[in-house]
Amino acid sequence: MLIGIDVGGTYTDGVVFNQSKVIATTKVPTDDNDIKSTVLQVLDNLLLQQDKSDISRIVLSTTVVTNLLATGKGERTALLLIPGYGLPADAYDISDDTFFLKGGIDFRGREIDQLKENELAGVCDNIVAAGIKRVAIVSKFGNRNDNLEKQVRDYIIKNYPQLSVITGSQISGKLNFPRRATTAYYTAMTSKEWNHFVDEIDKALAERGLDCEVHILKADGGTLALDISRDMPCETVFSGPAASTMGALALAQEGMNAVVLDIGGTTTDIALLIDGVPLYASKGASINQRYTHVNAFAVRSIALGGDSSITVNAGQVEVEAYRRDVAACFGGRSATVTDAFNCKFNLNIGNPELSATALEQLAGRAMSKEELGAAVVAIVVNRLGDAITSMFKEWENEPAYKVWEVINKRKFTLEQIIGIGAASRTIIPELADTMQVNYFIHQYADVANALGAAVARPTLVVNLHVDTQTKIYTLDPGGVRGSLENPRNFQLEDARQMARNHLQEVGKERGMASYTNESSFFMEEQFNMIGGWDRTGKLFDVGIQVTPGFIEEFKGVKA
Amino acid sequence: MKPTGILFFPAFDWAISPTHPEREERLLYTRDQIFEEGIMDLPQIKEYQPGLATARDIARVHFCVPDVEAQITEAHLVSAGSALRIADAYMQGEIKNGFAIIRPPGHHSMSVSHGNRGFCNINNEAIMIEYVRQKYGIKKVAIVDTDVHHGDGTQEIYYNDPDVLFISFHQDGRTLYPGSGHMEELGGPLAYGTTINLPLAPRTTDTGILYALEKLIMPLLEEFKPELIVNSAGQDNHYSDPLADMRFSAQGYARLNEILAPDIAVLEGGYSVQTALPYVNMGLIMAMAGIDYSNLREPDYVPERMRENPANLEYIDKMVKQQLQVFRQREEQIARNRKTRERFHHVHKQIFYDTDYIHEDQSIQLRLCPDCSGFRLIESTAQHRNGYHYRVYCVSIPANACASCQAEARSCYTDMSKNDRYDLVYLQDRVNNDCRSIDIKKDVEMVL
């Protein structure tokens, strides 16, 4: 039996799933100040009717790290940057405690400027004097050569043992120094709290006698073993939208161009499926308006849901970003989006008469309640429709760097809207009708996110960069750097093999060996380097991944 | 504040040949540098997706022999199309300025294209400018060619157009391909003075080039008052370029673009792929976006080694004064040319296509119209690499042609359309946006 728990902004959902069937569901209000207790309450509700020994896997999607970063309550962390030449220092407005060091690496991983040790000592003294205990060290092109980062790290470990240190090259092997710096900084500042959360969950599960696999859902829709997640808290951001996208995929299971709409009380999360595959954010997860190297689905959130308040000012109808109460049809104080749809389409939700009364009251003398309802429906449908259209325009307008990519550029033709979340049944039929496209809302659409978490499989991305002239390779994750044994005859196939081996090794460490056979290459680049008119070496960039998908035992959802 | 538009199209799957300077690797390190810097993530920058040019966009500028498809690959359509995309973004007010970092390059391509010369088949800037003039109705354009090689293709295309100010500074043609770009090349009789060349001595530094910029190029732009300023942005004046011998730096390129403030920059040459391009491209982006570039430099840059020779500054100053005078007296000169010349102005020239090893023979007639800047009739012959010897006749009507020139030029096209001396006869009518050609042997007219 599988358990999935999705911590949302307002509610936390849980499901027990077994052999294609949803066995139990539960829903409790989320306590943002004590997410651990919320999770355990959901777990205990689910366990009430189950035999603990039957539980084989628990997957959590949590907002612990997302909230920490959003509220800026992480641990105070110093960001030590080695930017070398290029953008000015004020381009790196990431941490209030940013320190700069001399030194430089270039795109080939060549060291062009060295560290200045006396400068380093001064900076470290300042960090300690400020009472800071955590440091993230990131150098430009540190992903190509982590030498400077390691020198600084080793110096700090030796001379300032009270400081905890991480380096950018450990966090990501991808190009983009500011994103690496941001991700390393966020990782360092959430590390303590996240580890505390993991400790408490571990303890609570032991107290309940649960001895099963426990995973965390990541922003890319894949899972990660709870103990492995200790080193990478940032991977757990935005797991809520990832859960709903995986839930939609689990319920729909068709390779279409679709849009997933998760319509809740006050927000709607929109994700795209291209031929049934979720679309990634091309610039990585954006946290606090900063791009990171965290792989995440491209999810757009708009402040609009079933409970969104309606106001009328001087005849002008507005759908507000806030919620005052539940819908009037459920006993709420005033008219909401749900009430407007309820009246206009005779949906018979809750007590429809209460919807009608609330609308009539709000409409006053300015208009009829029918006019008000129609106006609200039009606003909601337009806003969602525009957001969807602009999302696929954005996908169509992604940059391309090769001729064949431009020539073979595709247009996005929407084939289906997949609705999940409590308010989707209310809103989506009308939206789909306006957009002239089919829709699909499964009977378990309300718990799709928890279900998506329960059946998601682990994911893993490996990036390899090889330079046969400098004879150096770098592998990500883990910031592995080594020298090539046979650089002269090194070919693309060797690079593929190397990346595949790393995937299998890391897969084994992470307890996901069985999935690494289902990997696929997503990038294969090779360039000849020419000096004069001769080839002096080759550069390879190879990427291989286990894409988001479902665990082996998942065979669809039966009614 | 509007962002700066960047369109980065490195054509990682296109090369002239595996070890040619125009190979896949050319913008690889530029990619690494601009991606690692994360400059595309800044709010001052908006990245654009490549576009595709149409055969008609190309035929508005070029007479491709035998047809557009024969002269280009898909990469050329994307490269030219990308320039159009950035021009649209600029003209529609989405961006304050834009930089198309694209390849293949184009500034050596002339009106008639029999093949590749100087790594170019079609002229990206001219295609962009004619597109913009057609679509947005602007007239006056200035092109500043900052490539180390003389922009002979662009010069030839606009040699007779008084509404396009073409300025090129470059390493002296006596020491570098393509060998042209001398002080005396000043434009055709009716467009005299709107072609300005500044052949610089080898080893000219930041100081020399920026002196020419401030003393010559900026005053010319000030007086000409163009509606659009285009930088034909080669990067091979750099001190490390393997094909040339100048001493310009990344800081120099950044400063140049800060002062010049082009509306649109389009990448041309530059073949120091590791030592120059990553830094020069960063410099251009930063300068155009108004980002402080004082922390930018090449790892091997030693300013002390780049001191300008005072004698060279005097030499530049002399050229500057002479060209300013030419420019300021251009209208009087054009008026004299109109009176003294005959009905048609005849020119004969030979053009060599270094990449494809083609010799072209051209005979040009320019109508010396009293009311406009005339139209051109070009007869061109060349033996292509497949052994076939082409003879073509081209009629080019510029956007500012008067009604009688238009009528006369169109009748030239009709008259020649049965003349079996030629393989192909072309009409390029920019007034009516009409591009067509006739294959004489097949007796088929193709309208683009």
Interface residues (C-beta under 8 A of the other chain):
Chain A: Y85 G86 L87 P88 A89 D90 A91 G104 D106 F107 R108 I112 D113 K140 F141 L175 N176 F177 P178 R179 K283 Y291 E396 N397 E398 P399 A400 Y401 K402 V403 W404 V406 I407 E525 F527 N528 M529 I530 G532 W533 D534 R535 L539
Chain B: F8 F9 P10 A11 F12 D13 W14 P18 T19 R23 E24 E25 L28 Y29 R31 D32 Q33 F35 E36 E37 G38 I39 D41 L42 E47 Y48 Q49 P50 G51 L52 T73 E74 A75 V78 G81 P242 Q274 P278 Y279 M282 M286 I291 D292 Y293 S294 N295 L296 R297 E298 P299
